[in-house]
Amino acid sequence: MPLLIEIQPKPKELIKEVNAFRRFLDKNPSAEREQFLPFFAKRQQLCAFMATFHDRISSGTHVKTEGDLWSDFTCDLIAGNRNERTFVFVEFEDAGPRSLFRRKAGRKNSYWGSRVEQGFSQVVDWLFRIDREGGSDTLERDFGTRHINTMGIVVAGRSRDVSTYDRLRLDWRSANTTVGKARVAFLTYDDLLGWLEGRLLMTKLAGKL
């Protein structure tokens, strides 16, 4: 069985799935990771669209939710473009108020939450494993090339639970974290929704939807 599933773009379906994501967040403001995984698994157009978070990807053509990386690790979402040899690897964490930051009495600044740190560690392991497979027949079989461009994304928490100062910390970490040659972005679920809707609007204005 191939690792990745090829996706044919369906613009109307994509719009429905982005709208469904907004409704899901409204109804589940502090959803657990176990709720997000099946939600995305049922929405392949949305998952494929997330590939364009990488600026080298023009459109998402291949996806896999809960993708098995050679029996070593399981990736929540792989989305990318085989022809452009570029893929994003996404870790979904909880949306709870302590997922990104947690406060402690007597301490001026909050700690990073255990969920976002765990998610980052997961992404690091995926990137490590992919790098180890570089140049192999196995990588070519599963990704269509012996060397791929990669990006990691960790999604956790809600924007309303992030203070003004912690927002600066989150944005700085997202803009400045690199593992090997891969950038790793950190987003709240609201950030993800806002980016999807913004990207969708730009695509509509460009006459591509």
N, C-alpha and C positions, 0 to 999 in steps of 0.2 A: 504494500500500500504506500503511495507517495506521501511524503511528509506534508506537502503544501497542496491546497485546493485552488484550482484556477477559477477566477471570478470574472464574469462578464458584467460590466457596468450596467446598472438599472437605475437611472436617475430618479424616477418616481418612487421606487422602493427605498432608495437612500434617504430621500426627504422624509418619508414615513418613519424610518428607523431613527433619524436624528430627533424628530419630534417625539418618538417613543422614549428616547433617552431623557429628554426634558421632563416628560411626565413621570418617568420612573424616579428621577431625583426628587420631584415634588412629593411623590407618595412615600418615598423611602429616604428621608433626609439624612439618616445615619446608617445607611445600609451596610451590612457585613460583606466581606469579600465573597462569601459563599453565595450571596445574592447577585453580585455583579457577574460572576463567571458564567452562569447559565444565561443571563440576559444577553451578554455579548456573543455567546456561542450561537444564539438563534438569529443573529443579525450580521450576516456576512458582508453586506454592502457597507454598513457602518464600520466594520472592522477593516475592510479594504481601504476605505477612505482615510482611516487613521494613518495609513502608510505615508500619505503626503505630508505628514509632519516633518519628514526628512526632506530638505530642500532639493535633493537630487532625484526625488521620485515624482514623476509627472502624474502617475495614476497607480493605484493599487491593483495589481493583477492576481496576486496569490496570497492566501491567508491560511492560518491554522490556529484554532483555539486549543489550549492545553496541548501544545505541540511537544512531542518527545524528542529531546536532543540526545539521540544515540544512547538511550537508557540511563543517562547520567542525571539529567535535569528535565523538568517539565516547565515549559514557558507558557504563561497565560495566553499570550497572543503574539503570533508572528504575522507580520503584514509587510508586503513589499512588491517589488517589480523584478521579475527574473531577467528581463531584457536589460534593465538598467543596473542589475547586479547590486541592488541596495534593499535593505530590509530594516524594519524597526521591530524591537522586541519589548513587549509591554507587560509590566507587572501591575495588577490591580490589587489594591489593599483596601482596608476598611474606610468608611467615610465618617467614622466617629470623631467626636470632638478632641480626642487625645491621639489621633492617628498621626498627625504631623508634629504637633508640639504638646508638651505637658508642663504645666507649671508646678513649682514646689515652693512651699512657704519659706520665706527667708532668702529666697534667691531672686535677684533682680531680673535675670533673663531666663526664659523657659528652656527646657531640654528638648532636643529632637525626640519625637515619639518613636517608640519601639517598632511600630508598624512600618513607618517610612524607612527606618534603618534596616529592618528585615527585608523590605522590598528592594532596597538598593543592593544589599548583599546578594540577593537572588540574581539581579541583573548582572552584577560583577561575575558571578559564577557562569552565567550564560555566555557572556562575552569571552571569558577565559576559555570555555569549552569550544566555542566557535573558532577562536584563534588557534587552538591546538589542532583543529581539523583542517586548517588552511592548507590548500594545495592538494588535498586528498581526492580520491575518486568518490568517496562518500559525500563530501561537500558538493561536488559537481552533480552527483545524482540527486541530491535533495534540494539544492538551490540553483542548479543550472550553471554553475561556474565554480572554479577552484578558489576564488578569492571574492569576498563580498564586502561591501560597505555596510556598516552597522550603526545603529543608534539605539539607545535604551531609553525607556520612559517608565517612570514610576508615578502612578496615580493614587492619591490618598487624601482623605480628609475633605472638608468643605471650607470654602473661602470665609464664611461667616465666623468660623472658629479661629481664624488667624489674625493676630493683632497687627497693627500698622508696622511695627518694628519687625515682627516675625515675617511679615510679607516681604520686607526688604531682604531678609535672610534667605527666604525660600527662592525668591527671584534670582538672587546672586548665586546661590548654589546651582540653580537650574542653568544659568548662563555660563557657569565656570567649571562644571564637573565634566571631566574627560577620563575615560578608562581606556588605556591603550590609545587607539585612534578614534574611538567612538565617543561621541557626546552622550551624556545621560541627562535627560530633562526630568524635572520634578513638577507635577501639576496637581492641583486640587481637581475634584470632579467638576466643579464649576468652571475652572480654567479650561478643562477639556471640552465641556459643552460650549463655552463661549468661542473657543477656537474652531470647533466643528461648524457652528452656525455662521461664524465670520467667513470661514473658508467656503462654505456653501453659498453665501451671499455673493462673494467675489466670483465664484464659478457661474452663478446665475447672471450676474452683470456682464460677464464675458461671453454670454450666449452659449455656454457649453451644457446648460441644463434646460 
